[in-house]
Each structure stands twice: as C-alpha cells, then as structure tokens.
Amino acid sequence: MGLYFEENDGTGLIAHDPWLAPHADAMRRRYAHYRWVRSEIERQGGILGPISQGHRYFGFNRGERNGEPGVWYREWAPAAHSLALIGDFNGWDRNANPMQRDEWGVWSLFLPDSAYRGRLIHGSRVKVHVVTQDGGMDRLPAYSRRVVQEDGTHFTTLYWEPEPFFWQHPTPEPIPERRGGLRIYEAHVGMAQEEGRIGTFEEFTRNNLPRIVDLGYNAIQLMAIMEHPFYGSFGYHVSNFYAVSSRFGTPEDLKRLIDTAHGMGLRVIMDLIHSHAVKNVLEGLNRFDGTDYQYFHAGGRGQHPAWDSLLFDYSRYEVLRFLLSNVRFWLEEFHFDGFRFDGVTSMIYHDHGLGRPFTSYEDYYSDNVDWDALVYLMLANELLHTVNPQAISIAEEVSGMPGLARPVAEGGVGFDYRLAMGVPDYWIKLLKERSDEDWNLGELYHTLLNRRRNEKHIGYAESHDQALVGDKTIAFWLMDQEMYWNMSRFRQSLIIDRGIALHKMIRLITFSLAGEGYLNFMGNEFGHPEWVDFPRPGNNYSYHYARRQWSLVERDDLRYKGLYRFDQAMQALDQRFGILEDPLIEQLALHEDTRQLIYRRGPLVFAFNFHPTESYFGLRIPVPDPTDYRVVLDTDALRFEGHGRSVEDQLYPVQPVPMYGRAQSVQIYLPSRSAQVLAPVGLSGGCV
C-alpha cells in the first residue's frame, strides 16, 4: 500500500516530486504546526487583523481618548520596570511623561492635542527612557518611522507627521509591449552615483531610473533601505525596521522614487532583512526591556555565529506581529511591489546551513529545521499576497528546500521565486579552476538547468555578493588589471578580446537557461572595473570603491559601451519573445570536441561556439520549425565590441535535411568565441 498524501494536509508537494513521499509524515506534522499557528491568528482577527497592524498601534499614531484628539505612543516591553517618553517637546525631562503598563507588557501614553499640538511637532526629536533590571537607558522606539544620525555618532528618532503624500502612478501591470519574465536591476542608492560620497534617493530617481529603463529591465531591487548604523554593512545589520535609511533622504524622497519608477513601468522590490538584527543596544532592539529574549532567542541560540548579529524568536506572538506588520507597512505605506527575503537558509535551519552540503532529502525534514521560522515565512508570503495579489516574493535560499516557491496550500512556503544561487558559485568555480578551453559544455548546460521543477527561479551570473571586495566580478576574473590599461577601442589586447567575448557569452547562456527571471547588479552589465568596498577603518573610510563609474559607458573611446549595448539587446530578447517564462527548453546539439552547444528556449535557437580559435562556415544545426531563421542577436557584432565577423540580421534558409531527430536544419556561420540567437522569420523582425 502506497503512502497516502493529499494537498490539504501539507503533502501536495509530493505530486511534483515523488522523492518526497518517504517524508510525508514529517510534511504533515510541519503543516499541522502552520495550521495551528494560523488558527490562533484567525481567532484574533485573521492575517489582516492585529497581527499585521502593529505599526498602526505601536509607536506614534494619531487617535483619540474619550473623544479628545491627540497622539498615542505605545511600546511592548514586558520585562521593563518603567518607561517614559522624552524629547524636545518636554525638555528631555524623564519624569514629565511616564507611561502606563497593561497586563500584556504594553506601555502607553496619550498626548492630547490641547496640550502638545504645538510642542510635539513634525521633525522634533524623541526617545523613550527605559528602566530595566540593569538601570535606565534612553532608547529609540521600536516602531520608529524616522531615525537620523546626529554629530556623526549617535542616532535619534524624529517624530514624523508630514503632509500626506499623493501617489501619481499605480503599480505597472504587464502589457504586451513589456511581456516576459522578471528582469531585476539590483541597486544600492548610496553607491549609485559616481562621486566619492553617499548618493540620495533624489539623485537615483533623476539619474539612475532612466538608465535602468533604457537597459530594458522591468524591476529594480533596492538594497539597504531599512535604517542601519554601519554603512559598510551593505544594509544587512538593521537597527530600525520601520525607518528609511536617513543617509539617502527622507521617507517622502523614497516614495517619490517609487512613484516615478512606477510611472516608468518599473516594479520596485525591497531587500527585506528579517533573518537577523544588529546587536547594537542604543540604536536597535537588543535588550530593549532588559532581557536578551524579548525579540530574540535567549543565550547562544540568539547569536548568529557568522554574522555577529541577533536571531529573532519567530515563536513569539509580538515578534510575529512586529515582522508581519513590517511586511505590510512597506507594502502599503511605500507601495513596494514585493520583497527579496534575505538569509532564508539561515532562518530555516538551526545550524543556519553553515557547512552543510544538503545532499540528502533527510536534511530538509530533520530536527535541524526551524518550524517556527518556516511558519513565519509562510505567513509573510500569505500576508503580502493578500495585501497585494500582484506582489513579488523572492527567497535568497541556497539549500534547495523543497516547496520553497510553491503555494502554502501544498505544504510549500509560498514564495514566487527563489534565487538560483548555485549558478554564480558555479561560474566563479569555473573561472577560478579552468580555462574556457577546458569547460565541459554538457556539465555547463545541465548545471544551469539544475533547479527544482515547478518552482520559479531568478537566474544570474553575479550579484552584489561577487562584486564585494575580497571577491571578483566576472569581468575581473576574465580581464583583471588589463581593464585599467587596455579597454581603449584603439588598443589591441588578446586578454581583453577574450574577456569581452566570454563576458557576453556567460551572460547570454545564463539569461536564457538559468531561470524564469534574471538579475544583474548595477554596473556589472558593462563590466564595471572596480569592486565594492564601503568606507571602513581598513580603507581609511574611503568612498572610492563605494560608487559606480557611469562615465565609462558614455565614452566612445572605451569598450564598456559595447557591453552596455549587449545587455540592452539581451533584455530585449525577453521583451520581444518572452523567453524567460517559456518552459520549453531543449538541447538540439552538443559537440565537446568542436566546442559547440545548440539549444532552444521557446521559439528561439541559441547557438554557442566556445572554441577559442575555430570559426565554422556552413555549420549545420537542427532547428525545431520548418521555416527560415534569422539572426536576432550576435554577440560578435561590432556594436557589442565584437569583431563583426558575421552579417547582422543574417537570414539562414531552412533545408529539408534531417538532423538529430529533426526533419529540417540550417547552415550557419558561427565565429570562434561567439553566440548567435536565431528566430523563425515570422517572429524575428530584425536584430534586437
């Protein structure tokens, strides 16, 4: 008798992956835990009830008491001895405005307009004085909406009550002219400008959004949005989860950026860090009520051994409320179109996946899995898709946890996409260990396709991780110091020629095979010649490497412009033909000896020649359809800083010559270290 499973008991995933069947009981128990937590939430108002409205209750919110208007301030601090609100409005008098505690450990204070309207004003400085078992300390409210750094040292909360922001543009809806998959431009606002300083939201809106649209991306992923005390953390050590990083401008500046992006047809995704929090006491949540277990796990379990940060206790109601409300806050208040959830692997395993190879399905259903973290992610995905059914959720997850990007009703976690994190790791391994003459094309093809079926992935060759100092971008692996001296169009360099050719081929094969979406980190599209290194003691707090040199693309005497144009043309492949979400991928020919790889994705044929010196005239390749084919993209084109050995827009007549099971084939000219994309003449319409 076979194992019994059905969709509504958390075993629906088995229909997609029969290898999960031996773990059906574990899947049921895990799903039952989710159902129990979910039922408790339903009993208290549902997913759109108090569990996701903490930001409307805690912190500062306008309201009434006995019919009198004013401002409520509330804080959850169950182990604290006393709390008092202090600030400019009361001369920082710790005795002037004490707060009252209820039975749940929630402290509150009402400031009536009749007494405080002219004193507690927009932009005034406030803190909360918290007395715990360790004594008194001035803290930043947990739900602070605006936090600024004063004198370059300590941070202060500002009471934030601006004029209402009027949105001009709705979230872009997919339209035929913008069809295709998710094409994400990963960006950091602070380092998005060329000068050696921190850039602003306003500058990004003015200077960078048009460039992203020009390239053909349809989404941007913004990093480091939540307030973080150390700029060099890349925004991953968050202190204030409801506050926009003040380094880049005001919350209203961010809203204008998002609104403008929407008007340009761009969706805006936020890098959401709910996997850990900064240890800082003065700026963050650590020991807010005097204990180490208020928001985080107590003792060693609450310490991340690799990140020097604190780990949330996802089993606690108020922690769930804090984080789920945070999801809803960014969606509703700022109109973000979704999130990339950072550090999911770290969240869902007690050992954070550190050093674990994940070679067995047992790894996914052992006692090492943190059910509470999984349930939180399931709830977060349910919430964001309830608030905005068009919202996008992406998991940064490396272990391959089954069902991560499948619906919660099947026993999945509910993400829309997962990052194909093994792909950039594979490219770096190849570039480190083997010359391209020795790449195994069959291995390359299968590695780029090695992902969980029926789960959508974001493919990418490199992200910000590979751009950080201590690592190398693909451009650096290929060309290294030659990029400093020989990127002129008027100098000859075999290293640069090879690097530019492979840079385009690596991106094209990744773009066309590695996922149902694509991601690029800003500047990498044109082979930016510097790594990323934020100001820190080790570099004398220099901003030299915390910027992007856009002027390199504008110069006609340098070869960066050709790489920029190629990325632009590659994005247009998906705009025109919708290949990223087309499930039809099929190998047509593979020749390790002569270094050719031919495959189709959707209606297009991709022909790669990885041979370093041999070009092939009259190369016969099978094609899927009995029609003529036209070249719509040629990596060797002169406009892409290639050698121009082929004719752009070349037509290849179909021939009734069978090949590899196909009834027809074409003969093409495929130069060395180049690739061509062919489209049936009825679809082609010329080069992209």
LINHUFEN-V524708 format. One record per helix or strand. SS is the DSSP state (@ for helix, = for strand). FROM is the first residue (numbers start at 1). TO is the last residue. If there is no record, write none. Layout:
# LINHUFEN-V524708
((SS	FROM	TO) (SS	FROM	TO))
This chain:
# LINHUFEN-V524708
((@	7	9) (@	12	15) (@	18	43) (@	50	52) (@	54	56) (=	59	65) (=	68	76) (=	82	87) (@	88	90) (=	98	98) (=	100	101) (=	106	112) (@	113	116) (=	125	132) (=	135	139) (=	147	150) (=	154	158) (@	176	178) (=	182	188) (@	189	191) (@	201	215) (=	219	223) (=	226	227) (@	231	233) (=	240	244) (@	246	248) (@	251	263) (=	267	272) (=	277	277) (=	296	296) (@	299	302) (=	303	303) (=	310	310) (=	312	312) (@	317	334) (=	338	341) (@	344	348) (=	349	349) (@	361	364) (=	369	369) (@	371	387) (=	392	395) (@	408	410) (=	417	419) (@	421	433) (@	436	438) (@	441	449) (=	457	459) (@	464	467) (=	468	468) (@	474	479) (@	482	485) (=	488	488) (@	494	513) (=	517	521) (@	524	526) (=	532	532) (@	537	539) (@	551	554) (=	558	558) (@	560	577) (=	585	591) (=	596	601) (=	604	609) (=	616	622) (=	629	634) (@	638	640) (=	651	652) (=	655	655) (=	659	659) (=	662	662) (=	665	670) (=	674	680) (@	681	684))
